[in-house]
Amino acid sequence: MKKRRYEDLTPDELIRHQLKQKGWAVVNQLGYIDLHTVSGTRSDSIRRFEADSTHSWKDWYRHGWRCVKVEVITNP
């Protein structure tokens, strides 16, 4: 199947594409997302998390916190 360019998308497909974006977020041991850490890059997400923390990312990682890829769906 041939990959379609962004300009070739129909209006409905374009709206669907704009509503769903991929990103990274930090989650705790239970899988709950720390919302202020949602970002486009993994390193930026971790940097945001460390800014509000007194410990380093390595310490949090040892205790079960993870940085995972998420799909962000926005409301039109």
PDB file of N, CA, C and O in Angstrom:
ATOM      1  N   MET A   1       0.842  -1.175   0.000  1.00  0.00           N
ATOM      2  CA  MET A   1       0.000   0.000   0.000  1.00  0.00           C
ATOM      3  C   MET A   1       0.891   1.243   0.000  1.00  0.00           C
ATOM      4  O   MET A   1       1.864   1.333   0.749  1.00  0.00           O
ATOM      5  N   LYS A   2       0.539   2.178  -0.842  1.00  0.00           N
ATOM      6  CA  LYS A   2       1.327   3.400  -0.986  1.00  0.00           C
ATOM      7  C   LYS A   2       1.016   4.377   0.147  1.00  0.00           C
ATOM      8  O   LYS A   2      -0.146   4.580   0.501  1.00  0.00           O
ATOM      9  N   LYS A   3       2.047   4.970   0.702  1.00  0.00           N
ATOM     10  CA  LYS A   3       1.868   5.935   1.781  1.00  0.00           C
ATOM     11  C   LYS A   3       1.311   7.240   1.212  1.00  0.00           C
ATOM     12  O   LYS A   3       1.797   7.746   0.200  1.00  0.00           O
ATOM     13  N   ARG A   4       0.286   7.774   1.875  1.00  0.00           N
ATOM     14  CA  ARG A   4      -0.345   9.000   1.386  1.00  0.00           C
ATOM     15  C   ARG A   4       0.291  10.215   2.024  1.00  0.00           C
ATOM     16  O   ARG A   4       0.698  10.189   3.186  1.00  0.00           O
ATOM     17  N   ARG A   5       0.368  11.268   1.254  1.00  0.00           N
ATOM     18  CA  ARG A   5       0.904  12.525   1.776  1.00  0.00           C
ATOM     19  C   ARG A   5      -0.165  13.241   2.587  1.00  0.00           C
ATOM     20  O   ARG A   5      -1.361  12.992   2.433  1.00  0.00           O
ATOM     21  N   TYR A   6       0.292  14.131   3.447  1.00  0.00           N
ATOM     22  CA  TYR A   6      -0.606  14.892   4.317  1.00  0.00           C
ATOM     23  C   TYR A   6      -1.594  15.716   3.493  1.00  0.00           C
ATOM     24  O   TYR A   6      -2.751  15.870   3.885  1.00  0.00           O
ATOM     25  N   GLU A   7      -1.144  16.243   2.359  1.00  0.00           N
ATOM     26  CA  GLU A   7      -2.006  17.089   1.518  1.00  0.00           C
ATOM     27  C   GLU A   7      -3.109  16.290   0.828  1.00  0.00           C
ATOM     28  O   GLU A   7      -4.123  16.860   0.427  1.00  0.00           O
ATOM     29  N   ASP A   8      -2.924  14.970   0.685  1.00  0.00           N
ATOM     30  CA  ASP A   8      -3.889  14.133  -0.025  1.00  0.00           C
ATOM     31  C   ASP A   8      -5.012  13.603   0.865  1.00  0.00           C
ATOM     32  O   ASP A   8      -5.904  12.906   0.381  1.00  0.00           O
ATOM     33  N   LEU A   9      -4.980  13.916   2.133  1.00  0.00           N
ATOM     34  CA  LEU A   9      -5.999  13.402   3.042  1.00  0.00           C
ATOM     35  C   LEU A   9      -7.338  14.098   2.808  1.00  0.00           C
ATOM     36  O   LEU A   9      -7.387  15.283   2.478  1.00  0.00           O
ATOM     37  N   THR A  10      -8.424  13.342   2.984  1.00  0.00           N
ATOM     38  CA  THR A  10      -9.761  13.927   2.890  1.00  0.00           C
ATOM     39  C   THR A  10     -10.007  14.767   4.148  1.00  0.00           C
ATOM     40  O   THR A  10      -9.299  14.601   5.141  1.00  0.00           O
ATOM     41  N   PRO A  11     -10.995  15.661   4.122  1.00  0.00           N
ATOM     42  CA  PRO A  11     -11.263  16.487   5.312  1.00  0.00           C
ATOM     43  C   PRO A  11     -11.525  15.668   6.580  1.00  0.00           C
ATOM     44  O   PRO A  11     -11.067  16.041   7.659  1.00  0.00           O
ATOM     45  N   ASP A  12     -12.257  14.555   6.459  1.00  0.00           N
ATOM     46  CA  ASP A  12     -12.519  13.716   7.638  1.00  0.00           C
ATOM     47  C   ASP A  12     -11.238  13.088   8.170  1.00  0.00           C
ATOM     48  O   ASP A  12     -11.016  13.049   9.380  1.00  0.00           O
ATOM     49  N   GLU A  13     -10.396  12.597   7.264  1.00  0.00           N
ATOM     50  CA  GLU A  13      -9.127  11.994   7.681  1.00  0.00           C
ATOM     51  C   GLU A  13      -8.210  13.040   8.295  1.00  0.00           C
ATOM     52  O   GLU A  13      -7.475  12.751   9.240  1.00  0.00           O
ATOM     53  N   LEU A  14      -8.252  14.236   7.765  1.00  0.00           N
ATOM     54  CA  LEU A  14      -7.422  15.323   8.280  1.00  0.00           C
ATOM     55  C   LEU A  14      -7.815  15.678   9.717  1.00  0.00           C
ATOM     56  O   LEU A  14      -6.952  15.887  10.570  1.00  0.00           O
ATOM     57  N   ILE A  15      -9.114  15.745   9.974  1.00  0.00           N
ATOM     58  CA  ILE A  15      -9.593  16.040  11.330  1.00  0.00           C
ATOM     59  C   ILE A  15      -9.180  14.925  12.282  1.00  0.00           C
ATOM     60  O   ILE A  15      -8.710  15.197  13.387  1.00  0.00           O
ATOM     61  N   ARG A  16      -9.351  13.660  11.861  1.00  0.00           N
ATOM     62  CA  ARG A  16      -8.954  12.528  12.696  1.00  0.00           C
ATOM     63  C   ARG A  16      -7.464  12.561  13.004  1.00  0.00           C
ATOM     64  O   ARG A  16      -7.046  12.260  14.122  1.00  0.00           O
ATOM     65  N   HIS A  17      -6.665  12.930  12.003  1.00  0.00           N
ATOM     66  CA  HIS A  17      -5.217  12.998  12.189  1.00  0.00           C
ATOM     67  C   HIS A  17      -4.842  14.099  13.179  1.00  0.00           C
ATOM     68  O   HIS A  17      -3.932  13.921  13.988  1.00  0.00           O
ATOM     69  N   GLN A  18      -5.536  15.230  13.121  1.00  0.00           N
ATOM     70  CA  GLN A  18      -5.229  16.346  14.009  1.00  0.00           C
ATOM     71  C   GLN A  18      -5.665  16.072  15.446  1.00  0.00           C
ATOM     72  O   GLN A  18      -5.081  16.614  16.384  1.00  0.00           O
ATOM     73  N   LEU A  19      -6.687  15.234  15.626  1.00  0.00           N
ATOM     74  CA  LEU A  19      -7.179  14.946  16.965  1.00  0.00           C
ATOM     75  C   LEU A  19      -6.320  13.926  17.695  1.00  0.00           C
ATOM     76  O   LEU A  19      -6.302  13.904  18.925  1.00  0.00           O
ATOM     77  N   LYS A  20      -5.599  13.071  16.945  1.00  0.00           N
ATOM     78  CA  LYS A  20      -4.778  12.035  17.564  1.00  0.00           C
ATOM     79  C   LYS A  20      -3.309  12.352  17.342  1.00  0.00           C
ATOM     80  O   LYS A  20      -2.844  12.389  16.203  1.00  0.00           O
ATOM     81  N   GLN A  21      -2.590  12.578  18.409  1.00  0.00           N
ATOM     82  CA  GLN A  21      -1.160  12.853  18.332  1.00  0.00           C
ATOM     83  C   GLN A  21      -0.427  11.908  19.271  1.00  0.00           C
ATOM     84  O   GLN A  21      -0.952  11.542  20.323  1.00  0.00           O
ATOM     85  N   LYS A  22       0.768  11.516  18.902  1.00  0.00           N
ATOM     86  CA  LYS A  22       1.591  10.646  19.747  1.00  0.00           C
ATOM     87  C   LYS A  22       2.468  11.498  20.649  1.00  0.00           C
ATOM     88  O   LYS A  22       2.873  12.599  20.274  1.00  0.00           O
ATOM     89  N   GLY A  23       2.754  10.997  21.813  1.00  0.00           N
ATOM     90  CA  GLY A  23       3.609  11.710  22.741  1.00  0.00           C
ATOM     91  C   GLY A  23       4.144  10.779  23.810  1.00  0.00           C
ATOM     92  O   GLY A  23       3.961   9.564  23.737  1.00  0.00           O
ATOM     93  N   TRP A  24       4.802  11.350  24.800  1.00  0.00           N
ATOM     94  CA  TRP A  24       5.379  10.601  25.913  1.00  0.00           C
ATOM     95  C   TRP A  24       4.832  11.154  27.216  1.00  0.00           C
ATOM     96  O   TRP A  24       4.520  12.341  27.312  1.00  0.00           O
ATOM     97  N   ALA A  25       4.716  10.288  28.225  1.00  0.00           N
ATOM     98  CA  ALA A  25       4.266  10.720  29.548  1.00  0.00           C
ATOM     99  C   ALA A  25       4.883   9.826  30.613  1.00  0.00           C
ATOM    100  O   ALA A  25       5.232   8.674  30.352  1.00  0.00           O
ATOM    101  N   VAL A  26       5.011  10.367  31.805  1.00  0.00           N
ATOM    102  CA  VAL A  26       5.523   9.604  32.943  1.00  0.00           C
ATOM    103  C   VAL A  26       4.332   8.989  33.669  1.00  0.00           C
ATOM    104  O   VAL A  26       3.348   9.673  33.952  1.00  0.00           O
ATOM    105  N   VAL A  27       4.426   7.690  33.970  1.00  0.00           N
ATOM    106  CA  VAL A  27       3.362   6.989  34.695  1.00  0.00           C
ATOM    107  C   VAL A  27       3.928   6.378  35.971  1.00  0.00           C
ATOM    108  O   VAL A  27       5.103   6.019  36.034  1.00  0.00           O
ATOM    109  N   ASN A  28       3.071   6.266  36.988  1.00  0.00           N
ATOM    110  CA  ASN A  28       3.522   5.676  38.246  1.00  0.00           C
ATOM    111  C   ASN A  28       3.362   4.161  38.222  1.00  0.00           C
ATOM    112  O   ASN A  28       3.073   3.581  37.175  1.00  0.00           O
ATOM    113  N   GLN A  29       3.550   3.522  39.370  1.00  0.00           N
ATOM    114  CA  GLN A  29       3.519   2.067  39.453  1.00  0.00           C
ATOM    115  C   GLN A  29       2.151   1.492  39.098  1.00  0.00           C
ATOM    116  O   GLN A  29       2.062   0.364  38.613  1.00  0.00           O
ATOM    117  N   LEU A  30       1.097   2.247  39.333  1.00  0.00           N
ATOM    118  CA  LEU A  30      -0.257   1.773  39.041  1.00  0.00           C
ATOM    119  C   LEU A  30      -0.697   2.090  37.617  1.00  0.00           C
ATOM    120  O   LEU A  30      -1.771   1.664  37.193  1.00  0.00           O
ATOM    121  N   GLY A  31       0.121   2.834  36.876  1.00  0.00           N
ATOM    122  CA  GLY A  31      -0.210   3.161  35.499  1.00  0.00           C
ATOM    123  C   GLY A  31      -0.907   4.495  35.320  1.00  0.00           C
ATOM    124  O   GLY A  31      -1.356   4.812  34.218  1.00  0.00           O
ATOM    125  N   TYR A  32      -1.008   5.288  36.387  1.00  0.00           N
ATOM    126  CA  TYR A  32      -1.648   6.599  36.269  1.00  0.00           C
ATOM    127  C   TYR A  32      -0.678   7.611  35.665  1.00  0.00           C
ATOM    128  O   TYR A  32       0.493   7.663  36.042  1.00  0.00           O
ATOM    129  N   ILE A  33      -1.172   8.403  34.736  1.00  0.00           N
ATOM    130  CA  ILE A  33      -0.335   9.374  34.027  1.00  0.00           C
ATOM    131  C   ILE A  33      -0.185  10.644  34.854  1.00  0.00           C
ATOM    132  O   ILE A  33      -1.156  11.151  35.416  1.00  0.00           O
ATOM    133  N   ASP A  34       1.028  11.143  34.920  1.00  0.00           N
ATOM    134  CA  ASP A  34       1.296  12.454  35.506  1.00  0.00           C
ATOM    135  C   ASP A  34       1.074  13.459  34.374  1.00  0.00           C
ATOM    136  O   ASP A  34       1.944  13.632  33.520  1.00  0.00           O
ATOM    137  N   LEU A  35      -0.093  14.124  34.361  1.00  0.00           N
ATOM    138  CA  LEU A  35      -0.540  14.894  33.193  1.00  0.00           C
ATOM    139  C   LEU A  35       0.391  16.020  32.768  1.00  0.00           C
ATOM    140  O   LEU A  35       0.503  16.295  31.573  1.00  0.00           O
ATOM    141  N   HIS A  36       1.058  16.677  33.703  1.00  0.00           N
ATOM    142  CA  HIS A  36       1.912  17.795  33.293  1.00  0.00           C
ATOM    143  C   HIS A  36       3.198  17.329  32.610  1.00  0.00           C
ATOM    144  O   HIS A  36       3.988  18.156  32.154  1.00  0.00           O
ATOM    145  N   THR A  37       3.416  16.003  32.535  1.00  0.00           N
ATOM    146  CA  THR A  37       4.623  15.498  31.875  1.00  0.00           C
ATOM    147  C   THR A  37       4.376  15.085  30.424  1.00  0.00           C
ATOM    148  O   THR A  37       5.311  14.652  29.751  1.00  0.00           O
ATOM    149  N   VAL A  38       3.156  15.206  29.927  1.00  0.00           N
ATOM    150  CA  VAL A  38       2.873  14.821  28.539  1.00  0.00           C
ATOM    151  C   VAL A  38       3.629  15.751  27.604  1.00  0.00           C
ATOM    152  O   VAL A  38       3.508  16.973  27.692  1.00  0.00           O
ATOM    153  N   SER A  39       4.415  15.154  26.702  1.00  0.00           N
ATOM    154  CA  SER A  39       5.262  15.945  25.816  1.00  0.00           C
ATOM    155  C   SER A  39       5.515  15.167  24.531  1.00  0.00           C
ATOM    156  O   SER A  39       5.232  13.972  24.450  1.00  0.00           O
ATOM    157  N   GLY A  40       6.043  15.851  23.541  1.00  0.00           N
ATOM    158  CA  GLY A  40       6.335  15.223  22.257  1.00  0.00           C
ATOM    159  C   GLY A  40       7.570  14.350  22.266  1.00  0.00           C
ATOM    160  O   GLY A  40       7.677  13.421  21.466  1.00  0.00           O
ATOM    161  N   THR A  41       8.508  14.634  23.161  1.00  0.00           N
ATOM    162  CA  THR A  41       9.737  13.838  23.223  1.00  0.00           C
ATOM    163  C   THR A  41       9.897  13.234  24.614  1.00  0.00           C
ATOM    164  O   THR A  41       9.426  13.791  25.606  1.00  0.00           O
ATOM    165  N   ARG A  42      10.561  12.101  24.670  1.00  0.00           N
ATOM    166  CA  ARG A  42      10.766  11.388  25.934  1.00  0.00           C
ATOM    167  C   ARG A  42      11.630  12.207  26.893  1.00  0.00           C
ATOM    168  O   ARG A  42      11.319  12.321  28.079  1.00  0.00           O
ATOM    169  N   SER A  43      12.710  12.770  26.370  1.00  0.00           N
ATOM    170  CA  SER A  43      13.623  13.517  27.242  1.00  0.00           C
ATOM    171  C   SER A  43      12.943  14.755  27.835  1.00  0.00           C
ATOM    172  O   SER A  43      13.196  15.106  28.987  1.00  0.00           O
ATOM    173  N   ASP A  44      12.095  15.407  27.069  1.00  0.00           N
ATOM    174  CA  ASP A  44      11.384  16.582  27.573  1.00  0.00           C
ATOM    175  C   ASP A  44      10.381  16.184  28.655  1.00  0.00           C
ATOM    176  O   ASP A  44      10.194  16.908  29.633  1.00  0.00           O
ATOM    177  N   SER A  45       9.744  15.039  28.476  1.00  0.00           N
ATOM    178  CA  SER A  45       8.799  14.551  29.467  1.00  0.00           C
ATOM    179  C   SER A  45       9.503  14.262  30.793  1.00  0.00           C
ATOM    180  O   SER A  45       8.997  14.619  31.857  1.00  0.00           O
ATOM    181  N   ILE A  46      10.662  13.620  30.730  1.00  0.00           N
ATOM    182  CA  ILE A  46      11.431  13.323  31.938  1.00  0.00           C
ATOM    183  C   ILE A  46      11.939  14.612  32.573  1.00  0.00           C
ATOM    184  O   ILE A  46      11.935  14.745  33.797  1.00  0.00           O
ATOM    185  N   ARG A  47      12.373  15.552  31.758  1.00  0.00           N
ATOM    186  CA  ARG A  47      12.865  16.832  32.264  1.00  0.00           C
ATOM    187  C   ARG A  47      11.760  17.586  33.017  1.00  0.00           C
ATOM    188  O   ARG A  47      12.021  18.180  34.063  1.00  0.00           O
ATOM    189  N   ARG A  48      10.542  17.563  32.494  1.00  0.00           N
ATOM    190  CA  ARG A  48       9.415  18.212  33.175  1.00  0.00           C
ATOM    191  C   ARG A  48       9.130  17.540  34.516  1.00  0.00           C
ATOM    192  O   ARG A  48       8.820  18.202  35.507  1.00  0.00           O
ATOM    193  N   PHE A  49       9.241  16.205  34.528  1.00  0.00           N
ATOM    194  CA  PHE A  49       8.993  15.462  35.760  1.00  0.00           C
ATOM    195  C   PHE A  49      10.054  15.786  36.809  1.00  0.00           C
ATOM    196  O   PHE A  49       9.729  15.985  37.980  1.00  0.00           O
ATOM    197  N   GLU A  50      11.313  15.840  36.396  1.00  0.00           N
ATOM    198  CA  GLU A  50      12.402  16.133  37.331  1.00  0.00           C
ATOM    199  C   GLU A  50      12.333  17.562  37.871  1.00  0.00           C
ATOM    200  O   GLU A  50      12.803  17.824  38.978  1.00  0.00           O
ATOM    201  N   ALA A  51      11.760  18.478  37.111  1.00  0.00           N
ATOM    202  CA  ALA A  51      11.673  19.873  37.546  1.00  0.00           C
ATOM    203  C   ALA A  51      10.822  20.015  38.807  1.00  0.00           C
ATOM    204  O   ALA A  51      11.093  20.878  39.642  1.00  0.00           O
ATOM    205  N   ASP A  52       9.799  19.178  38.951  1.00  0.00           N
ATOM    206  CA  ASP A  52       8.914  19.241  40.121  1.00  0.00           C
ATOM    207  C   ASP A  52       9.290  18.238  41.203  1.00  0.00           C
ATOM    208  O   ASP A  52       8.564  18.091  42.185  1.00  0.00           O
ATOM    209  N   SER A  53      10.407  17.553  41.039  1.00  0.00           N
ATOM    210  CA  SER A  53      10.785  16.483  41.950  1.00  0.00           C
ATOM    211  C   SER A  53      12.048  16.838  42.729  1.00  0.00           C
ATOM    212  O   SER A  53      12.857  17.657  42.293  1.00  0.00           O
ATOM    213  N   THR A  54      12.197  16.210  43.875  1.00  0.00           N
ATOM    214  CA  THR A  54      13.413  16.405  44.665  1.00  0.00           C
ATOM    215  C   THR A  54      14.443  15.321  44.386  1.00  0.00           C
ATOM    216  O   THR A  54      15.595  15.438  44.806  1.00  0.00           O
ATOM    217  N   HIS A  55      14.040  14.262  43.680  1.00  0.00           N
ATOM    218  CA  HIS A  55      14.931  13.144  43.370  1.00  0.00           C
ATOM    219  C   HIS A  55      15.241  13.106  41.880  1.00  0.00           C
ATOM    220  O   HIS A  55      14.584  13.779  41.087  1.00  0.00           O
ATOM    221  N   SER A  56      16.230  12.327  41.508  1.00  0.00           N
ATOM    222  CA  SER A  56      16.582  12.189  40.090  1.00  0.00           C
ATOM    223  C   SER A  56      15.660  11.164  39.428  1.00  0.00           C
ATOM    224  O   SER A  56      14.961  10.411  40.108  1.00  0.00           O
ATOM    225  N   TRP A  57      15.669  11.146  38.102  1.00  0.00           N
ATOM    226  CA  TRP A  57      14.838  10.207  37.360  1.00  0.00           C
ATOM    227  C   TRP A  57      15.238   8.767  37.660  1.00  0.00           C
ATOM    228  O   TRP A  57      14.376   7.888  37.705  1.00  0.00           O
ATOM    229  N   LYS A  58      16.536   8.506  37.868  1.00  0.00           N
ATOM    230  CA  LYS A  58      16.995   7.143  38.172  1.00  0.00           C
ATOM    231  C   LYS A  58      16.353   6.613  39.453  1.00  0.00           C
ATOM    232  O   LYS A  58      15.979   5.442  39.522  1.00  0.00           O
ATOM    233  N   ASP A  59      16.224   7.464  40.459  1.00  0.00           N
ATOM    234  CA  ASP A  59      15.585   7.039  41.710  1.00  0.00           C
ATOM    235  C   ASP A  59      14.119   6.678  41.481  1.00  0.00           C
ATOM    236  O   ASP A  59      13.648   5.648  41.964  1.00  0.00           O
ATOM    237  N   TRP A  60      13.407   7.514  40.753  1.00  0.00           N
ATOM    238  CA  TRP A  60      11.996   7.233  40.468  1.00  0.00           C
ATOM    239  C   TRP A  60      11.852   5.973  39.626  1.00  0.00           C
ATOM    240  O   TRP A  60      10.933   5.182  39.837  1.00  0.00           O
ATOM    241  N   TYR A  61      12.765   5.787  38.668  1.00  0.00           N
ATOM    242  CA  TYR A  61      12.716   4.607  37.801  1.00  0.00           C
ATOM    243  C   TYR A  61      12.888   3.331  38.629  1.00  0.00           C
ATOM    244  O   TYR A  61      12.219   2.329  38.377  1.00  0.00           O
ATOM    245  N   ARG A  62      13.781   3.371  39.612  1.00  0.00           N
ATOM    246  CA  ARG A  62      14.000   2.212  40.489  1.00  0.00           C
ATOM    247  C   ARG A  62      12.747   1.855  41.280  1.00  0.00           C
ATOM    248  O   ARG A  62      12.539   0.693  41.627  1.00  0.00           O
ATOM    249  N   HIS A  63      11.920   2.844  41.561  1.00  0.00           N
ATOM    250  CA  HIS A  63      10.702   2.612  42.337  1.00  0.00           C
ATOM    251  C   HIS A  63       9.482   2.338  41.459  1.00  0.00           C
ATOM    252  O   HIS A  63       8.355   2.345  41.953  1.00  0.00           O
ATOM    253  N   GLY A  64       9.690   2.100  40.180  1.00  0.00           N
ATOM    254  CA  GLY A  64       8.589   1.658  39.330  1.00  0.00           C
ATOM    255  C   GLY A  64       7.978   2.690  38.410  1.00  0.00           C
ATOM    256  O   GLY A  64       7.058   2.360  37.662  1.00  0.00           O
ATOM    257  N   TRP A  65       8.448   3.927  38.432  1.00  0.00           N
ATOM    258  CA  TRP A  65       7.915   4.939  37.522  1.00  0.00           C
ATOM    259  C   TRP A  65       8.517   4.717  36.142  1.00  0.00           C
ATOM    260  O   TRP A  65       9.691   4.367  36.026  1.00  0.00           O
ATOM    261  N   ARG A  66       7.718   4.919  35.093  1.00  0.00           N
ATOM    262  CA  ARG A  66       8.177   4.697  33.726  1.00  0.00           C
ATOM    263  C   ARG A  66       7.749   5.850  32.826  1.00  0.00           C
ATOM    264  O   ARG A  66       6.787   6.565  33.110  1.00  0.00           O
ATOM    265  N   CYS A  67       8.489   6.010  31.733  1.00  0.00           N
ATOM    266  CA  CYS A  67       8.127   6.981  30.709  1.00  0.00           C
ATOM    267  C   CYS A  67       7.623   6.173  29.513  1.00  0.00           C
ATOM    268  O   CYS A  67       8.384   5.411  28.917  1.00  0.00           O
ATOM    269  N   VAL A  68       6.361   6.331  29.162  1.00  0.00           N
ATOM    270  CA  VAL A  68       5.741   5.504  28.133  1.00  0.00           C
ATOM    271  C   VAL A  68       5.194   6.361  26.996  1.00  0.00           C
ATOM    272  O   VAL A  68       4.923   7.551  27.160  1.00  0.00           O
ATOM    273  N   LYS A  69       5.040   5.720  25.843  1.00  0.00           N
ATOM    274  CA  LYS A  69       4.463   6.394  24.683  1.00  0.00           C
ATOM    275  C   LYS A  69       2.940   6.378  24.826  1.00  0.00           C
ATOM    276  O   LYS A  69       2.345   5.345  25.134  1.00  0.00           O
ATOM    277  N   VAL A  70       2.323   7.527  24.600  1.00  0.00           N
ATOM    278  CA  VAL A  70       0.869   7.644  24.725  1.00  0.00           C
ATOM    279  C   VAL A  70       0.293   8.267  23.459  1.00  0.00           C
ATOM    280  O   VAL A  70       1.002   8.902  22.679  1.00  0.00           O
ATOM    281  N   GLU A  71      -1.002   8.072  23.278  1.00  0.00           N
ATOM    282  CA  GLU A  71      -1.710   8.718  22.176  1.00  0.00           C
ATOM    283  C   GLU A  71      -2.633   9.762  22.790  1.00  0.00           C
ATOM    284  O   GLU A  71      -3.517   9.432  23.579  1.00  0.00           O
ATOM    285  N   VAL A  72      -2.425  11.006  22.428  1.00  0.00           N
ATOM    286  CA  VAL A  72      -3.200  12.111  22.991  1.00  0.00           C
ATOM    287  C   VAL A  72      -4.335  12.437  22.031  1.00  0.00           C
ATOM    288  O   VAL A  72      -4.097  12.744  20.863  1.00  0.00           O
ATOM    289  N   ILE A  73      -5.568  12.370  22.523  1.00  0.00           N
ATOM    290  CA  ILE A  73      -6.735  12.684  21.699  1.00  0.00           C
ATOM    291  C   ILE A  73      -7.311  13.998  22.210  1.00  0.00           C
ATOM    292  O   ILE A  73      -7.736  14.092  23.361  1.00  0.00           O
ATOM    293  N   THR A  74      -7.321  15.006  21.352  1.00  0.00           N
ATOM    294  CA  THR A  74      -7.834  16.316  21.752  1.00  0.00           C
ATOM    295  C   THR A  74      -9.281  16.472  21.310  1.00  0.00           C
ATOM    296  O   THR A  74      -9.727  15.802  20.379  1.00  0.00           O
ATOM    297  N   ASN A  75      -9.997  17.340  21.964  1.00  0.00           N
ATOM    298  CA  ASN A  75     -11.386  17.621  21.628  1.00  0.00           C
ATOM    299  C   ASN A  75     -11.435  18.748  20.596  1.00  0.00           C
ATOM    300  O   ASN A  75     -10.750  19.757  20.767  1.00  0.00           O
ATOM    301  N   PRO A  76     -12.227  18.604  19.527  1.00  0.00           N
ATOM    302  CA  PRO A  76     -12.260  19.670  18.504  1.00  0.00           C
ATOM    303  C   PRO A  76     -12.949  20.927  18.997  1.00  0.00           C
ATOM    304  O   PRO A  76     -13.054  21.903  18.255  1.00  0.00           O
TER     305      PRO A  76
END
